[in-house]
């Protein structure tokens, strides 16, 4: 639905409040699996807006149900609370040259603030979802890295069979996700006997064995269908410069936006890990992350395409620029894997995601508030 004059007036008046909310959120540390501080802030802030029934769950989601009855169908709107940075103390926030700089400022704090500002309007005006729907507004946990989409999994589990559509505010205004990227992540641990670098020279070295595995992973011939990738993200091990390393480990992953790519990389990784299991070398492989790709039938695919086009229309109306489309790994992976039409797009312009130099363009924020609010109001009378 088009924004009413009352909604437009609200957006015109709430700019400073929304900006202060963003700055406050941006300073609150929220590493994946340890989102408690942001969770508590979001719960208290929403409660102060007069929310009835807001609750937190075991995955650290903050859930604001609107018009949700015991068994009616629901639509989900979410933005994630976690950032990639491990800080447990306040994150640095600064303003300079028309930009707000902070680790995680855009991904996903600006989108979280936009969701919360939209929620405040809906709650203040006591709006009712249309067609018997319920709407879940969720400050969702565990989207990044080792969070393994725990928040999205929990919502899809708790509302199994009821979710009609799922929307994640994530990333900038430049793109709308039209395809999900599946992935699998591993911790690989290599152990050998080790010893003294001089007296025991010639014994197997865990670091060297791990390096051979890394080399073989990067020799995988990447398939041509869809976009498929692999990466070694961290590597560690050994004891000292004069020790033949007994232990070494790495975190690695593969991704693809095509199910054939996932199957191909699974086979390649299994072959490489098995080939390096030799006498005197112990290799243990642990799955630490599993993000399924999409599994949509024709009707759900058609609805997802309509959602993508609607998102692009809203962004173009607000910004004057038509966003592109892109593959992405995000909270939508879980509902998409369950056949639920889902879409992901952002509410700001900025750059530097996943770096400590991340920023958002301050002038773009009101555009994003409009996109978020109008997106959600599509489901209200």
C-alpha positions in Angstrom: 0.0 0.0 0.0 1.1 3.6 -0.6 2.1 5.5 2.5 -0.7 7.5 4.0 -0.1 11.2 4.9 0.0 10.2 8.6 2.8 7.7 7.8 4.7 10.3 5.8 4.3 12.8 8.6 5.7 10.2 11.1 8.8 9.6 8.9 9.3 13.3 8.6 9.3 13.8 12.4 11.2 10.7 13.5 14.5 11.3 11.7 16.5 12.4 14.7 15.0 9.7 17.0 15.9 7.1 14.4 19.4 8.4 14.0 20.0 8.4 17.7 18.7 4.8 17.9 21.1 3.8 15.2 24.1 5.4 17.0 23.0 3.7 20.3 22.6 0.3 18.7 25.9 0.6 16.8 27.9 1.0 20.0 26.4 -2.1 21.6 28.7 -5.2 21.1 26.9 -8.1 19.6 29.1 -10.9 18.3 27.3 -14.0 16.9 26.1 -16.3 19.7 26.5 -13.5 22.3 23.9 -11.0 21.3 22.4 -10.6 24.8 23.2 -6.9 25.2 21.5 -5.9 21.9 18.7 -8.4 22.6 17.9 -6.8 25.9 18.1 -3.2 24.5 15.8 -4.1 21.6 13.3 -5.8 23.9 13.2 -2.8 26.3 13.0 -0.3 23.5 10.0 -2.0 21.8 8.3 -2.5 25.2 8.6 1.3 25.7 6.7 1.8 22.5 3.7 0.0 24.0 4.3 -3.4 22.6 2.1 -6.1 24.1 3.4 -9.6 23.8 7.0 -8.9 22.8 9.2 -11.8 23.8 12.6 -13.3 23.6 13.3 -16.9 22.7 16.0 -19.4 23.3 17.9 -18.3 20.1 18.1 -14.7 21.5 15.5 -13.4 19.0 13.4 -10.5 20.1 9.9 -11.2 18.6 7.2 -8.6 18.3 3.9 -10.3 17.1 1.2 -8.1 15.6 -2.2 -9.7 15.0 -0.7 -13.2 15.6 -3.3 -15.7 16.9 -2.8 -19.3 17.8 -2.8 -20.7 14.3 -3.3 -18.0 11.7 -0.8 -17.7 8.8 2.0 -15.2 9.4 4.5 -13.0 7.5 8.0 -12.4 8.9 10.1 -9.2 8.7 13.5 -9.3 10.4 16.9 -7.6 10.7 19.8 -9.3 12.4 21.3 -8.1 15.7 24.7 -9.8 15.4 27.9 -8.4 13.8 31.0 -10.2 12.7 33.3 -8.5 15.2 34.2 -10.3 18.5 34.3 -7.2 20.7 32.6 -7.5 24.0 33.2 -3.8 25.0 31.4 -0.8 23.3 32.1 -0.5 19.6 33.6 2.7 18.3 31.1 5.1 16.6 32.0 8.4 14.9 30.6 10.9 12.4 32.6 12.4 9.7 32.0 13.8 6.2 28.3 13.0 6.1 28.9 9.4 7.2 28.4 7.4 10.3 31.3 5.0 10.9 31.2 1.9 13.1 32.0 -1.8 12.8 28.6 -3.2 11.7 27.1 0.2 11.0 25.3 -1.0 7.9 25.5 -4.8 8.3 23.1 -4.9 9.9 22.6 -2.1 12.4 21.1 0.4 10.1 18.6 -2.1 8.9 17.8 -3.1 12.5 17.1 0.5 13.4 14.8 0.9 10.3 12.8 -2.2 11.3 12.4 -0.9 14.9 11.3 2.6 13.7 8.7 1.0 11.4 7.6 -1.2 14.2 7.0 1.8 16.5 4.7 3.4 13.9 2.6 0.2 13.5 2.3 -0.3 17.2 1.6 3.4 18.0 -1.2 3.5 15.4 -2.5 0.1 16.5 -2.7 -1.1 12.9 -4.2 -4.5 12.0 -2.8 -6.9 9.4 -5.2 -7.7 6.6 -6.7 -10.9 5.4 -6.4 -12.6 8.8 -2.6 -12.6 8.7 -0.3 -12.1 11.6 3.0 -10.2 11.2 6.1 -11.0 13.1 8.7 -8.2 13.5 11.9 -9.9 14.6 15.2 -8.6 15.8 16.8 -11.8 14.7 20.0 -13.4 16.0 22.9 -15.5 14.6 22.9 -14.4 10.9 26.7 -13.9 10.7 29.4 -16.6 10.4 29.3 -19.1 13.3 25.8 -18.0 14.2 24.7 -20.4 11.5 21.3 -18.7 11.1 20.1 -19.9 14.5 17.6 -17.1 14.8 16.0 -17.8 11.4 15.9 -21.6 12.2 14.1 -20.9 15.5 11.4 -18.7 13.9 10.8 -21.3 11.2 10.6 -24.0 13.7 8.3 -22.2 16.1 5.9 -21.1 13.3 6.3 -24.2 11.1 3.6 -24.5 8.5 2.3 -21.0 9.1 4.8 -18.7 7.4 3.5 -17.4 4.1 6.3 -15.0 3.3 9.7 -14.0 4.8 11.6 -10.7 4.4 15.0 -9.9 5.8 16.4 -6.3 5.8 20.1 -6.9 5.2 22.7 -5.2 3.1 22.4 -1.9 1.3 19.8 -0.4 -1.0 21.7 -1.3 -4.1 20.5 -4.9 -4.6 17.6 -7.3 -3.9 18.4 -10.9 -3.3 16.8 -13.1 -6.0 18.7 -16.3 -5.3 20.1 -17.9 -2.1 23.7 -19.1 -1.6 24.0 -22.4 0.2 27.2 -23.2 2.1 28.9 -25.7 4.3 31.7 -24.8 6.8 34.3 -27.1 8.5 36.9 -27.1 11.2 39.7 -29.3 10.1 42.1 -30.5 12.8 45.4 -32.3 11.9 47.4 -34.2 14.5 50.9 -35.8 14.2 53.5 -37.2 16.7 55.6 -34.0 16.4 58.9 -33.6 18.2 62.1 -31.5 18.3 62.9 -29.6 15.1 66.5 -30.8 15.0 66.7 -34.1 16.8 63.5 -35.5 15.4 63.8 -34.0 11.9 61.9 -35.9 9.4 58.8 -36.6 11.4 55.5 -35.6 10.0 54.6 -31.9 10.8 50.9 -31.1 11.3 51.3 -27.6 9.9 52.9 -29.0 6.7 50.2 -31.6 6.3 47.5 -29.0 6.8 49.2 -26.8 4.2 49.0 -29.7 1.7 45.2 -29.9 2.3 44.8 -26.2 1.8 46.8 -26.4 -1.5 44.5 -29.2 -2.8 41.4 -27.3 -1.9 42.6 -24.3 -4.0 43.3 -26.7 -6.9 39.6 -27.7 -7.1 38.3 -27.0 -10.6 35.4 -24.7 -9.9 32.3 -25.8 -11.9 30.7 -23.5 -14.5 27.0 -23.6 -13.3 25.9 -20.8 -11.0 28.6 -19.2 -8.9 30.6 -21.6 -6.7 33.4 -20.7 -4.4 35.7 -22.1 -1.7 37.7 -20.4 1.0 40.1 -21.0 3.9 39.3 -18.4 6.4 41.6 -19.0 9.4 44.6 -21.3 10.1 46.6 -21.9 13.3 48.8 -24.4 14.9 52.2 -25.4 16.2 54.0 -24.7 19.4 57.3 -22.9 18.7 59.8 -22.2 15.9 61.9 -25.2 17.0 59.1 -27.7 17.4 57.7 -30.1 14.8 54.0 -29.2 15.1 51.8 -31.8 16.6 48.5 -29.9 15.9 47.2 -27.5 13.3 43.6 -26.5 12.4 41.7 -24.4 9.9 38.2 -23.1 9.2 37.1 -23.5 5.6 33.9 -23.5 3.5 32.4 -23.9 0.1 29.4 -21.9 -1.3 27.2 -22.0 -4.3 23.9 -20.5 -5.5 23.3 -23.6 -7.6 22.4 -27.0 -5.9 24.7 -28.7 -8.4 27.6 -26.6 -7.2 26.9 -27.7 -3.6 26.8 -31.3 -4.5 30.0 -31.0 -6.6 32.0 -29.2 -3.8 30.8 -31.7 -1.2 32.2 -34.5 -3.3 35.5 -32.7 -3.9 36.0 -31.8 -0.2 35.3 -35.3 0.9 37.8 -36.8 -1.6 40.5 -34.4 -0.4 40.0 -35.0 3.3 40.0 -38.7 2.7 43.1 -38.7 0.6 45.1 -37.0 3.4 44.2 -39.6 6.0 47.5 -41.5 6.1 49.5 -43.4 8.7 51.0 -41.1 11.3 48.5 -38.3 10.5 45.1 -38.0 12.1 42.6 -35.7 10.5 39.3 -34.8 12.1 36.7 -32.8 10.2 33.9 -31.1 12.1 30.9 -29.4 10.3 30.5 -26.1 12.1 28.0 -24.4 9.7 25.4 -25.6 7.2 23.3 -23.2 5.3 20.9 -24.9 2.9 20.1 -23.5 -0.5 16.6 -22.9 -1.8 13.9 -25.5 -2.6 11.0 -23.6 -4.1 8.2 -25.1 -6.1 6.7 -23.2 -9.2 4.0 -21.4 -7.2 6.5 -20.3 -4.5 9.0 -19.3 -7.1 6.5 -17.1 -8.8 5.5 -15.5 -5.5 9.2 -14.9 -4.7 9.7 -13.2 -8.0 6.7 -10.9 -7.3 8.3 -10.1 -3.9 11.6 -9.3 -5.6 9.9 -6.9 -8.1 7.9 -5.2 -5.3 11.1 -4.6 -3.3 12.8 -3.2 -6.3 9.8 -0.9 -7.0 9.8 0.4 -3.4 13.5 1.1 -3.5 13.2 2.9 -6.9 10.3 5.0 -5.7 12.2 6.1 -2.6 15.7 6.6 -4.2 15.1 7.2 -7.9 17.5 4.3 -8.6 16.5 0.8 -9.7 18.4 -1.8 -7.6 20.1 -4.7 -9.2 19.6 -8.3 -8.2 22.2 -10.6 -6.6 22.7 -14.0 -4.9 23.2 -13.9 -1.2 23.5 -16.0 2.0 21.3 -14.6 4.7 18.4 -15.4 7.0 16.2 -16.2 4.0 18.2 -19.4 3.4 16.2 -21.3 6.0 12.7 -20.4 4.8 13.7 -20.7 1.2 15.0 -24.3 1.9 11.5 -25.0 3.3 9.7 -23.7 0.2 8.7 -20.4 1.7 8.9 -17.4 -0.6 11.5 -15.0 0.8 13.4 -11.8 -0.2 16.3 -9.8 1.3 17.2 -6.2 0.7 18.6 -3.3 2.6 17.7 0.2 3.7 20.8 2.4 3.4 23.7 3.4 1.2 27.2 2.7 2.5 30.3 0.6 2.2 32.9 -1.4 4.0 30.8 -4.3 5.3 32.7 -6.7 7.5 35.5 -4.3 8.1 36.2 -1.9 11.0 36.0 1.0 8.4 32.3 0.3 7.6 30.1 3.4 7.2 26.6 4.4 6.2 25.7 7.6 4.3 23.6 9.6 6.8 21.5 11.2 4.1 20.4 7.8 2.9 18.9 6.7 6.1 15.4 8.4 5.7 15.1 6.8 2.3 15.6 3.4 4.0 13.0 4.1 6.8 10.5 4.7 4.0 11.4 1.5 2.2 11.1 -0.5 5.4 7.8 1.0 6.6 6.1 0.8 3.2 7.3 -2.8 2.8 5.7 -3.9 6.1 2.5 -1.8 5.5 1.8 -3.9 2.4 0.4 -6.5 4.8 -1.7 -4.1 6.8 -5.3 -2.8 6.2 
